[in-house]
Amino acid sequence: MSGKTGAYAWKADFTSEYQNKMIRSSETGIDPFLGFVLKGKVNRHFSLGVQATRYFISLNDVTYYSAVIEYNFTQ
């Protein structure tokens, strides 16, 4: 098992139309994230696992799950 943590910078541009007028908005921010990876070796070249990462976005938190397939080229 391993963990990760950090921060990321983001920018979002919004455009919408209301009563024939274009409305534009832009937001930026820096938000933290953390996660973990759990993986095990299948053989000397392949590892399989799962990963979960939580992004603490000020507008809406996001949790991301994924599968990990890793190949090691070394002998």
Phi and psi in degrees as a GROMACS rama.xvg file:
@    title "Ramachandran Plot"
@    xaxis  label "Phi"
@    yaxis  label "Psi"
@TYPE xy
-137.843  160.707  SER-2
-125.3  164.071  GLY-3
-146.281  149.109  LYS-4
-151.151  156.387  THR-5
173.699  -164.325  GLY-6
-139.76  153.476  ALA-7
-137.032  147.487  TYR-8
-97.7704  141.517  ALA-9
-140.543  159.255  TRP-10
-142.652  135.654  LYS-11
-128.622  130.837  ALA-12
-111.913  131.418  ASP-13
-118.023  139.029  PHE-14
-136.822  131.117  THR-15
-145.408  163.361  SER-16
-120.341  132.802  GLU-17
-140.212  122.169  TYR-18
50.3312  49.3674  GLN-19
63.2383  20.8195  ASN-20
-119.938  135.316  LYS-21
-84.4931  130.071  MET-22
-114.439  123.863  ILE-23
-119.899  143.446  ARG-24
-146.93  152.679  SER-25
-141.836  139.837  SER-26
-134.428  148.874  GLU-27
-134.315  162.012  THR-28
-172.434  169.137  GLY-29
-129.528  121.351  ILE-30
-129.603  150.675  ASP-31
-83.9511  161.498  PRO-32
-144.28  158.408  PHE-33
-150.111  157.213  LEU-34
-166.221  178.375  GLY-35
-144.87  155.885  PHE-36
-128.076  130.403  VAL-37
-120.605  116.394  LEU-38
-144.041  157.901  LYS-39
-139.46  153.333  GLY-40
-78.3328  133.694  LYS-41
-87.5257  -44.5512  VAL-42
-151.944  -165.674  ASN-43
-69.534  -15.9061  ARG-44
-107.295  -31.7788  HIS-45
-110.245  141.267  PHE-46
-130.923  145.967  SER-47
-125.986  150.785  LEU-48
-173.311  -172.009  GLY-49
-130.576  155.513  VAL-50
-138.758  141.898  GLN-51
-134.187  134.069  ALA-52
-133.839  135.059  THR-53
-112.533  122.077  ARG-54
-103.045  120.425  TYR-55
-92.6313  75.3625  PHE-56
-83.0832  135.359  ILE-57
-60.6077  -31.3248  SER-58
-85.3864  -33.4282  LEU-59
-166.954  112.945  ASN-60
-65.2411  147.443  ASP-61
-130.145  134.033  VAL-62
-114.163  129.117  THR-63
-118.983  125.712  TYR-64
-114.45  142.862  TYR-65
-152.774  160.462  SER-66
-94.5169  148.264  ALA-67
-118.438  125.455  VAL-68
-123.855  118.832  ILE-69
-123.376  135.876  GLU-70
-117.304  130.941  TYR-71
-105.762  120.584  ASN-72
-79.7083  -15.3262  PHE-73
-76.0858  158.736  THR-74
